């Protein structure tokens, strides 16, 4: 019984980082005043992580979501359907990007 418990705990410890990291398909930096990169490609079920690396507040706003990010804040969104999803910063209208989900 103890051997099974040790094996179970080892699987949890060794497997957890791979599972957690696999969910993030791309990272987008919001800078002053652009997204980097402007276009990311991910698989269905993966997340995009937006990080505000600028000195100003920014948003990531698309069809069905909008999140305001202060400097150094992070927002994650999972995409569960294929398609092209465009987003922008509502504060700085020239900041635009897209997520392509395959």
For each residue, the residues with C-beta under 8 A, 3 or more apart:
1: 4 5
2: 5 6
3: 6 7
4: 1 7 8
5: 1 2 8 9
6: 2 3 9 10
7: 3 4 10 11
8: 4 5 11 12
9: 5 6 12 13
10: 6 7 13 14
11: 7 8 14 15
12: 8 9 15 16
13: 9 10 16
14: 10 11 17
15: 11 12 18 19
16: 12 13 19 20
17: 14 20 21
18: 15 21 22
19: 15 16 22 23
20: 16 17 23
21: 17 18 24
22: 18 19 46
23: 19 20 45 46 47 78
24: 21 27 46 47 48 49 76
25: 40 42 43 46 47 48
26: 40 41 42 46 48 49 99
27: 24 48 49 50 51
28: 35 36 37 40 48 49 50 51 60 97
29: 35 36 50 51 52 53
30: 35 50 51 52 53 54 58 60 69 89 95
31: 34 35 36 53 54
32: 54 55 56
33: 54 56 58 89 92 94 95
34: 31 38 95
35: 28 29 30 31 38 50 89 95 96 97
36: 28 29 31
37: 28 40 97
38: 34 35 96 97 98
39: 97 98 100
40: 25 26 28 37 48 97 98 99 100
41: 26 99 100 101 102
42: 25 26 46 47 48 79 99 100 101 102
43: 25 46 101 102
44: 79 80 81 82 101 102
45: 23 78 79 80
46: 22 23 24 25 26 42 43 78 79 101
47: 23 24 25 42 76 77 78 79
48: 24 25 26 27 28 40 42 76 77 79 99
49: 24 26 27 28 74 75 76
50: 27 28 29 30 35 60 67 69 74 75 76 77
51: 27 28 29 30 69 72 73 74
52: 29 30 57 58 69 70 71 72 73 74
53: 29 30 31 71 72
54: 30 31 32 33 58 71
55: 32 71
56: 32 33 71 91 92
57: 52 68 69 70 71 91
58: 30 33 52 54 68 69 89 91 92 95
59: 66 67 68 69 88 89 90 91
60: 28 30 50 65 66 67 69 75 77 87 89
61: 65 66 67 87 88 89 90
62: 65 66 85 86 87 88 99
63: 85 86
64:
65: 60 61 62 77
66: 59 60 61 62 90
67: 50 59 60 61 75 77
68: 57 58 59
69: 30 50 51 52 57 58 59 60 73 74 75
70: 52 57 73
71: 52 53 54 55 56 57
72: 51 52 53
73: 51 52 69 70
74: 49 50 51 52 69
75: 49 50 60 67 69
76: 24 47 48 49 50
77: 47 48 50 60 65 67
78: 23 45 46 47
79: 42 44 45 46 47 48 85 99 101
80: 44 45
81: 44 101
82: 44 101 102
83: 100 101
84: 98 99 100 101
85: 62 63 79 98 99 100 101
86: 62 63 96 97 98
87: 60 61 62 96 97 98 99
88: 59 61 62 93 95 96 97
89: 30 33 35 58 59 60 61 92 93 95 96
90: 59 61 66 93
91: 56 57 58 59
92: 33 56 58 89 95
93: 88 89 90
94: 33
95: 30 33 34 35 58 88 89 92
96: 35 38 86 87 88 89
97: 28 35 37 38 39 40 86 87 88
98: 38 39 40 84 85 86 87
99: 26 40 41 42 48 62 79 84 85 87
100: 39 40 41 42 83 84 85
101: 41 42 43 44 46 79 81 82 83 84 85
102: 41 42 43 44 82
